[in-house]
Amino acid sequence: MANNFENPSLNIDLSAPDITDTEIAAVAAVLRTPRLSLGLELDAFERELAAYHSLPHAVAVSSGTAALHLALLTLGIGEGDEVIVPSFAFIAVANAVLQVRATPVFAEIDAVTLNLDPAAVERAITPRTRAILVVHTFGVPAELDALQRFARHHALVLIEDACEAIGARFGDPADPRRVGSFGDLAVLGFYPNKQLTTGEGGAVLARDPAHADRLRSLRNQGRGPEQQAFLDGLEGRTSTAGWLNHTEVGFNYRLSEIACALGRVQLARIDEILALRRAAAERYHALLSGIPDLELPPLVLPHRIISWFVYVVRLPQLPHDAGLRDRVHAILADQGIATGRYFAPIHLQPAWRNRPSAANAYLPITEDLARRTLALPFFNRITLHQQEQVAAALRRALADD
Ligand SMILES: *Cc1c(COP(=O)(O)O)cnc(C)c1O
């Protein structure tokens, strides 16, 4: 069994990638070709990602963070603009906004879904607001109806961060749509702890062909569309005619053929992956249901199909005992069980707490929940036996406390 590199005695990891012989064969096949970047695997991965989301375009990039950065740039968000974001989220969400010189405005979350509370978003709108960057936290779709309505009404752009939520759906139970297909742009992330991994990687989903062109240019050093086109033909590999033409200042956010080949197999397996994760969540639900005061994540929510990213429980609310969660984390770690303190609010992070965005944030729900949430070991192949060990250890830790 794999060990957690931070603590070699751990024997149940927080997450683990699920790589089968099919992924290994696909990667090996790429390595037998001369084309290791900007080739047929990239093209196919992008077409398959777009089709999965019923969208015309997907642009694969080197990480979810790169995807966020390019999405903001492509929509023209910059200096003087405000972007409404959650603080109960991965730090890249706020960093990317700052990196385009815009200002993140932290809004409060809903205590059930852990996603942006539409009422809080509406209160946060000012004349400078340009965008709502909504995160589908832990794979639970955010309140997309209301957010789309505000975006339309206030002429804002809506960006979905679906890095934790590939395959989740929202909407009318008769015809729910995959998250990532609601915003002006949406981002995906393929880090090894995500439902779909390419090792490192990400993608931006787009509806507008002009957005897709701009994203492809920005990820590839600002090369113009005609310089992109020659890359489509394998024979173009030897031509450098267009390769050194740059129409704007871009980045190297490309995703290798090796990563794209891996991603294609993972995407072909996504239904199986999501079913394994749902089954693991259901097993935890059954095993943990009897523990007093322990709050479990809802298995079903109206108008939503959850894509299980992590399994996060909430420890009892003890106003005078802020250290309970950290003690439980340590007790389980001593028994070889990794848990995660998801999420430390962004506005309280050392990198953020002295910035004006953080000083202006009043987020009591975020702060309360962030002190009490604990992610349990959760991955495709977690066994019932491992989950029983986790449940027993958690039950003991809470009973002894
Ligand atoms: C994982 C994740 C990202 C992207 O992370 P990378 O490590 O840059 O791929 C972005 N947003 C959220 C909410 C995430 O969970």
Ligand as a Chemical Component Dictionary entry (heavy atoms), coordinates in Angstrom:
data_LIG
# 
_chem_comp.id                   LIG 
_chem_comp.type                 NON-POLYMER 
_chem_comp.pdbx_formal_charge   0 
_chem_comp.three_letter_code    LIG 
# 
loop_
_chem_comp_atom.comp_id 
_chem_comp_atom.atom_id 
_chem_comp_atom.alt_atom_id 
_chem_comp_atom.type_symbol 
_chem_comp_atom.charge 
_chem_comp_atom.model_Cartn_x 
_chem_comp_atom.model_Cartn_y 
_chem_comp_atom.model_Cartn_z 
_chem_comp_atom.pdbx_ordinal 
LIG C1 C1 C 0 -7.634  21.547 -7.582  1  
LIG C2 C2 C 0 -8.289  22.856 -7.707  2  
LIG C3 C3 C 0 -7.820  23.820 -8.614  3  
LIG C4 C4 C 0 -6.637  23.630 -9.521  4  
LIG O1 O1 O 0 -5.531  23.125 -8.945  5  
LIG P1 P1 P 0 -4.172  22.784 -9.728  6  
LIG O2 O2 O 0 -3.378  22.153 -8.644  7  
LIG O3 O3 O 0 -3.603  24.078 -10.176 8  
LIG O4 O4 O 0 -4.480  21.888 -10.870 9  
LIG C5 C5 C 0 -8.522  24.999 -8.731  10 
LIG N1 N1 N 0 -9.624  25.229 -8.003  11 
LIG C6 C6 C 0 -10.096 24.335 -7.122  12 
LIG C7 C7 C 0 -11.351 24.651 -6.377  13 
LIG C8 C8 C 0 -9.438  23.121 -6.934  14 
LIG O5 O5 O 0 -9.915  22.241 -6.048  15 
# 
loop_
_chem_comp_bond.comp_id 
_chem_comp_bond.atom_id_1 
_chem_comp_bond.atom_id_2 
_chem_comp_bond.value_order 
_chem_comp_bond.pdbx_ordinal 
LIG C1 C2 SING 1  
LIG C2 C3 SING 2  
LIG C2 C8 DOUB 3  
LIG C3 C4 SING 4  
LIG C3 C5 DOUB 5  
LIG C4 O1 SING 6  
LIG O1 P1 SING 7  
LIG P1 O2 DOUB 8  
LIG P1 O3 SING 9  
LIG P1 O4 SING 10 
LIG C5 N1 SING 11 
LIG N1 C6 DOUB 12 
LIG C6 C7 SING 13 
LIG C6 C8 SING 14 
LIG C8 O5 SING 15 
# 
